[in-house]
Amino acid sequence: MTAFFDRLRERIERVDSVVSVGLDADPDRIPDFLADRDLPRWAFNRRIIDATHEHAACYKPNAAFYEDADGWRALRETVAYAHGTDVPVLLDAKRADIGNTSRQYAALLDDVDAITVTPYMGRDSLDPFLSRADAGVFVLCRTSNPGGADLQDLELASGEPLYRRVAALADLWNEHGNVGLVVGATAPEELETLRAEVPDIPFLVPGVGAQGGDAEAAVEYGLADGVGLVNSSRGIIFAGEQRSPNARSGAGNAGEDAAAGDEAAYFGAAGEAAKRLKKRLNRYR
């Protein structure tokens, strides 16, 4: 099987895009016109994929939105459908543990192409993931949330902050060429520093959409030899909430034609948002 980053490079070149579309199908934000469908999250994701796949280098569902019986069914259907459009799937699961638990978590890679992991428990907790040479393993390094500094900025005896040690370790762990780093777009100077220290590791850069991260820095420092991902979730998949304000309440709908119009407007907005982000990022590639 082709290694994940080779496949990702081919996809990036084919669609001229480094956009990762985050499929965070929050049940509380699924439009009302999908609420009565079988597996509403799957119905929602399918239409998002239909609207965005020509602009997507990757899809990134967050496992938190699928951790129930119907959710896992919806996620499996989503992954299969994304693969049918030739788009790889990165599961944002932030997994890691030890022993049998970690091996069980790593079994998720039987179904998806890449996964995010947390390095706090060290190398042995990540071995079941790292040993999957065909899969991508994105190690949490520097996150965009304010509380990330509580641990990630802690200064070690060497004088370096913890997040930079994580990057250095990830570089050592990259024996199969399948390791990436998760580095948020809201601190461009840290992106620049990490890129200089680990020049060959692709980054997954969240925070460019709703969090307002630096798009230019995300591209300039996030890509390693042209390979990397810049993610937007809510900014793409829920763009239709502005275009179709009746999507949640159903107010103002006058029969099936109006409902169909709402649906077309809603998912059309997602496609346009993905296209805009692709064009915006490509200005810096």
Secondary structure, 3 states (H helix, E strand, C coil): CCCHHHHHHHHHHHHCCCEEEECCCCHHHCCHHHCCCCCHHHHHHHHHHHHHHHHCCEEECEHHHCCCHHHHHHHHHHHHHHHHCCCCEEEEEEECCCHHHHHHHHHHHHCCCEEEECCCCCHHHHHHHHCCCCCEEEEEEECCCHHHHHHHCCECCCCCEHHHHHHHHHHHHCCCCCEEEEECCCCHHHHHHHHHHCCCCCEEECCCCCCCCCHHHHHHHHCECCECEEEECHHHHCCHHHHCCCCCCCCCCCCHHHHHHHHHHHHHHHHHHHHHHHHHHHCCC
